[in-house]
């Protein structure tokens, strides 16, 4: 199941969930959405590049598989924070990191392929 | 048990902790390497006697007197191993994986001694798509041997943790698809080491399967020849590329009491053999595309070879069991 929080979802929360959110938190969410930070990770030669990606909270990270072999982007945490479907050549997967923390992940087909995203 | 790669060919009495037969010699440039691969593609006939593996290149077999060759291929039980058909793969390394699988079937059908059955050691499909499995099933219907035994590769269990594989091929199997059967006094064990892989790890059998294996072999006589087959090598071919199985040592410890154990794997898309004590390890070539020798490229991705060389690096393995000698003869044959 994809748990990424898109711009649209954030907006919906902003509009519909007013009573549930305090004003400052809503502003923060809106700020993050407005900035629409994005970052990319390339999968090349059975490795994620960069192996460590550091981004601010709210960033949407997009992985692109540039190998001739399928890979996945799978959170190593239990429970998993994110898991892509299998990505064939040139297919992409995106996930938006809303909370600070370190997110290790790997390719569940080739588990020697490991990397992490650090969200500040 | 680390793999020590040497360039020596299999020789009787070769140091058993070393790779007894290395098709992909070290210390060569890419051109030299491709030449080696083409040479490897000529295949090998291997026979184990008293735990020592002997192998003959197919080109040498081809030069042999037909009567002598026929004698080498005769036995009470023979079967063919195919592997890594990767149906659905369509990149430059081989745009026609259906064609090369058909060529493998033709090769099997043309063998002087018809194998009694086929073993497919996984990566039947490339992306676990139903139509990919369907295509392989259709092509294998043309093979003379009508019985096919499968174990899954990691490409066969994508997205559903192997549910589809089990529905198609796992009838009567346990857990993620492991099982055993007997043919003419030889005990065959199909293992699954491609599900629930852990970050940073290698292939995994898991405690449930290990427990089953220990129990499965408990009642067997020690003189029973064993053939164990699984997708990812059950020996450390090259852990840096994930070519090994984390808990294979425990599995092999249950097989120590047996006089003759042969382990057949796929996954690495090249033939390699090693003898260690009572166990002979053997990996089969892919019917789809070759992969580089351990450490000889930036990654284990598909290797592009000139079109005219492709069939020389793909192949099938014909295994011939000779009763009484407790020996398994392995014939690696390419698609040319």
HADDOCK unambig.tbl for C-alpha pairs under 7 A between the chains (distance, minus, plus):
assign (segid A and resid 45 and name CA) (segid B and resid 298 and name CA) 6.46 0.50 0.50
assign (segid A and resid 45 and name CA) (segid B and resid 299 and name CA) 5.13 0.50 0.50
assign (segid A and resid 45 and name CA) (segid B and resid 301 and name CA) 6.84 0.50 0.50
assign (segid A and resid 46 and name CA) (segid B and resid 299 and name CA) 5.99 0.50 0.50
assign (segid A and resid 68 and name CA) (segid B and resid 91 and name CA) 6.67 0.50 0.50
assign (segid A and resid 68 and name CA) (segid B and resid 301 and name CA) 6.98 0.50 0.50
assign (segid A and resid 69 and name CA) (segid B and resid 301 and name CA) 6.84 0.50 0.50
assign (segid A and resid 76 and name CA) (segid B and resid 199 and name CA) 6.24 0.50 0.50
assign (segid A and resid 85 and name CA) (segid B and resid 159 and name CA) 6.28 0.50 0.50
assign (segid A and resid 86 and name CA) (segid B and resid 158 and name CA) 6.74 0.50 0.50
assign (segid A and resid 86 and name CA) (segid B and resid 159 and name CA) 6.61 0.50 0.50
assign (segid A and resid 106 and name CA) (segid B and resid 199 and name CA) 5.67 0.50 0.50
assign (segid A and resid 108 and name CA) (segid B and resid 197 and name CA) 6.31 0.50 0.50
assign (segid A and resid 109 and name CA) (segid B and resid 154 and name CA) 6.07 0.50 0.50
assign (segid A and resid 110 and name CA) (segid B and resid 242 and name CA) 6.95 0.50 0.50
assign (segid A and resid 111 and name CA) (segid B and resid 197 and name CA) 6.43 0.50 0.50
assign (segid A and resid 111 and name CA) (segid B and resid 198 and name CA) 6.16 0.50 0.50
assign (segid A and resid 111 and name CA) (segid B and resid 199 and name CA) 4.91 0.50 0.50
assign (segid A and resid 111 and name CA) (segid B and resid 200 and name CA) 5.14 0.50 0.50
assign (segid A and resid 111 and name CA) (segid B and resid 201 and name CA) 5.62 0.50 0.50
assign (segid A and resid 111 and name CA) (segid B and resid 202 and name CA) 6.60 0.50 0.50
assign (segid A and resid 112 and name CA) (segid B and resid 199 and name CA) 6.65 0.50 0.50
assign (segid A and resid 112 and name CA) (segid B and resid 200 and name CA) 4.43 0.50 0.50
assign (segid A and resid 112 and name CA) (segid B and resid 201 and name CA) 5.83 0.50 0.50
assign (segid A and resid 112 and name CA) (segid B and resid 202 and name CA) 6.90 0.50 0.50
assign (segid A and resid 112 and name CA) (segid B and resid 241 and name CA) 6.90 0.50 0.50
assign (segid A and resid 112 and name CA) (segid B and resid 242 and name CA) 5.90 0.50 0.50
assign (segid A and resid 113 and name CA) (segid B and resid 200 and name CA) 6.69 0.50 0.50
assign (segid A and resid 114 and name CA) (segid B and resid 199 and name CA) 6.65 0.50 0.50
assign (segid A and resid 114 and name CA) (segid B and resid 200 and name CA) 6.27 0.50 0.50
